[in-house]
Amino acid sequence: MEFRRCTCDSLLCKFALVLSGHIHPSLIFPKVLHVFDPRTESEDLIEELLCCLIQLIVEIPLLDITYSISLEAVTTLIVFLSCQLFHKEILRESIIHKYLMRGRCLPYTSRLVKTLLYNFIRQERSPPPGTHVFQQQTDGGGLLYGIASGVATGLWTVFTLGGVGSKPTPQLEQCSPLANQSLLLLLVLANLTDAPDAPNPYRQAIMSFKNTQDSTAFSSSNPHAFQINFNSLYTALCEQQKSDQATLLLYMLLHQNSNVRTYVLARTDIENLVLPILEILYHVEERNSHHVYMALIILLILTEDDGFNRSIHEVILKNITWYAERVLTEISLGSLLILVVIRTIQYNMTRTRDKYLHTNCLAALANMSAQFRSLHQYAAQRIISLFSLLSKKHNKVLEQATQSLRGSLGSNDSPLPDYAQDLNVIEEVIRMMLEIINSCLTNSLHHNPNLVYALLYKRDLFEQFRTHPSFQDIMQNIDLVISFFSSRLEQAGAELSVERVLEIIKQGAVALPKDRLRKFPELKFKYVEEEQPEEFFIPYVWSLVYNSAVALYWNPHDIQLFTMDSG
């Protein structure tokens, strides 16, 4: 496609005239008019337009009369970048990448990221129709479809490459289309691949921005740093976690921006952030797998901090209405987190059987285990119940392996199923569960009488693992605790009430010499992003754009980046 140079009658000038149709341009665009100067004939038309769109976003104050302008500028940038949808491989170089990563667009990096973040934070609703500078079309089309269509439609079609139309998304439009679109654009920009000679400046900006209350100097090594109100950002993140894109933004900020992570972990109302994440995991069967993964990784990142692991047991919650298995009139945030993670593991064992999900769930529990405090009796029961489920599964696989081996002795026709691999996976999970229980007993036995009670109640479960070569070492402490407290209960007599048993356990926890429990290395797991994360995140981000962008439509038959049922 060949582009002619810009003259006074061309697209950019007509665009400027249209924008000034209701309000004098000097009132709205005092700082952007220079980009339409016809004297800039040596500048590339595409770069000129991209720079213009960015300036529209960052320069125009967000008012009722400018809402549509900001929304259309953000949307148009998304469309420019959407060529990725029509390529199966990750685009690492393109003309749009080139202009956004360097040149005239580069100085606006931090301001663009900041503006998009504030658009997300503010969640401004679309103003009433009478206040729009550009009246909405009855078919839901946007600015570039409703005005100067003879000029704009051609360019729009060139850059979408897949036939972009408009689709009604009433639920999103009733909320905040600008906030939604801004967040999607921010995620797209942050996940652009690095240029051959420079890192992605938008990712750099996201990694380095600071709180407005932080007075420390910016590092000279990062020219894209800026400041934003962390309290407002935190509030928006807490309120918007029902959407995939908000959860993905939270993941990016916690993983990549140490300033945000430190701020979040220092909050005294951390339950406002954690509860929506737990609710995502609780409704795992209703969520797409990517959303569940992001929620789980957020928990894993949070549990890397010992302060977080202690504080969640001090936050007492009342009447968790969305937890349906049992009425929870009062429970600590820590115990609720354990319940939801265990429920996710059990769901995964019976449905998806995803080892990645198992590993991250167990890693989060392991990180918390040394700081378990005052576990709710139901949380303690579920820990032991999960071990019981794993034990039964272990025995079943062993039995299947034995029967298969016997059957194969009389026939050489069919290959044996790989029971050894299944057994190995189950034993790894059992080992991890035993380490989690052991970590709690060795570090906070006196804080968790309910766990000791559950352990004693189901003591027979652990018999088969006492002499198992894979578990002998880790079973020593658990066996010691069971023997010690069983002996004290026998001395107290028969038919003891629950209250009396708990009292004996509390007294015994003080009397048990700590040096009798063998010390093991501290359980600590850290989330590490896999190599070439763009292979996962770029298709995921664009699937969110495809499914969530307001008033945009791409022909599903032309999508190459992901399958239509992915995510």
Disulfide bonds with the S-S distance in Angstrom:
none
